[in-house]
Amino acid sequence: MGSVARAKIAVFPVPTRQIDPERVVESVMTSTPENPETTATEQQAEPAPVAAEATASEPAVRGVTLQDVARWLFKRITRDRIITVVLGCISIGALFMVWYLGTKYRFEFYIRFKNVPTPAQVFEQLAQVGLSNKYLVNIAISVKRILSGFLIAIAIGVPLGLAIGKYERVRDLFMPCVEILRPIPAIAWVPMSIMLWPNNEAAIVFITFIGAFFPILLNTIAGVKNIEPNLVRAARCLGASERRVLRRVVLRAALPQVVTGIRVGLGVGWMALVAAEFVGANSGLGFLINDARTLLRTDIVIVGMFTIGIVGLAIDRTIRFIGKRSMPWSRIFSD
């Protein structure tokens, strides 16, 4: 009987695309050795280069150095940014210069700087008050109140503004009440809120809500009114439902002006909050300013005023940052 030849089978992966038979036959013939015993000996002698190739193909992870950080900062520093920072410093410096000169020379011509503390006295008092827990607690209480009323105003004002701006019957139903209540100042609601709500905390949050609600509502209505009608028609022609049109077209198109109303409502809400804390609160920045006024501590009064400005600026910058990230196409956040 003849000897039975042992065939060597080459296993190779089959790609998902169309296979060329000529390439398959060529690869099998080149991978099959003529002398199996010699090939096995050579494979045992030579090390496999697979691990080395895998190691060489992996990219080396390089840590962030100070040069990388400096290079990133230099890329962000442009001529326009430098001019903006310089002009801002000039504006703030001019304000402090007028304050310093007025208090130093006791300027009295309709505007009286006689009893106003100097900037050095205010900063000295700020360094002392800033280390006390009472000052930080008052800031935290005021921030809690403004955020509570502010978020409630957003939760009610934005959906109601979308409905009033989009549907005529809803506008006919709600706008008469809005036009009657809108001119009433927030401070005028203080006596009524004390009678309406069970405690002073709820009354103060309600007054803050009143101050922030109407700017948010009116700007949302205006944003819906300024939407291009062809956008809504195109969405309906493509088969979008009324709910999808309201959520994907109307809300997104009106969102820049909604955010503008939120920023305006934040400033009005701060004014309403301080006025409410003047009258019916025993804590907060408004109470701190009013208590310092009764004690003739004008330096603490100015410290409270600067604190309100800084905290309000921080919240406004947070809103702008969120708006810029969510609406990069809007020109409102280009500055």
SULTAGI-V403446 format. One line per field, one symbol per residue. ss: DSSP state (H for helix, E for strand, L for the rest). phi: phi as a letter, one per 30 degrees, with the letter a starting at -180 (. if undefined). burial: b if it has 24 or more other C-alpha atoms within 12 Angstrom, else e. A space follows every 10 residues. Layout:
ss->???
phi->???
burial->???
This chain:
ss->LLLLLLLLLL LLLLLLLLLL HHHHHHHHHH HLLLLHHHHH HHHHHLLLLH HHHHHHHLLL LLLLLHHHHH HHHHHHLLHH HHHHHHHHHH HHHHHHHHHH HHHHLLLELL LELLLLLLHH HHHHHHHHHL LLHHHHHHHH HHHHHHHHHH HHHHHHHHHH HHHHHHLHHH HHHHHHHHHH HHLLLHHHHH HHHHHHLLLH HHHHHHHHHH HHHHHHHHHH HHHHHLLLHH HHHHHHHLLL LHHHHHHHHH HHHHHHHHHH HHHHHHHHHH HHHHHHHHHH LLLLHHHHHH HHHHLLLHHH HHHHHHHHHH HHHHHHHHHH HHHHHHLLLL LLLLL
phi->.ddcddcccc cbdcddddcc dddddddddd dcddcddddd dddddddddd dddddddddd dcddcddddd dddddddcdd dddddddddd dddddddddd ddddchdbbi cccdcddded dddddddddd dcdddddddd dddddddddd dddddcdddd dddddccddd dddcdedddd dddddddddd ddddddcdbd dddddddddd dcdddddddd dddddddddd ddddddddjd dddddddccd dddddedddd dddddddddd ddddddddcb bcajdddddd ddddchcddd eddddddddd dddddddddd ddddddbddd ddcdd
burial->eeeeeeeeee eeeeeeeeee eeeeeeeeee eeeeeeeeee eeeeeeeeee eeeeeeeeee eeeeeeeeee eeeeeeeeee eeeeeeeeee eeeeeeeebe eebeeeeeee eeeeebbbbe ebeebbeebe eeeebeebbe bbbbbbbbbb bbbbeebbbb bbbbbbeeee eeeebeebee eeeeebbebb eebbeeeeeb bbbbbbbbbb bbbbbbbbbb bbbbbbbeee ebeeeeeeee eeeebbeebb bbbbbbbbbb bbbbbbbbbb bbbbbbbbbb bbbbbbbbbb eeeeeeebbb bbbbbebbee bbeebbeebb eebeeeeeee eebee
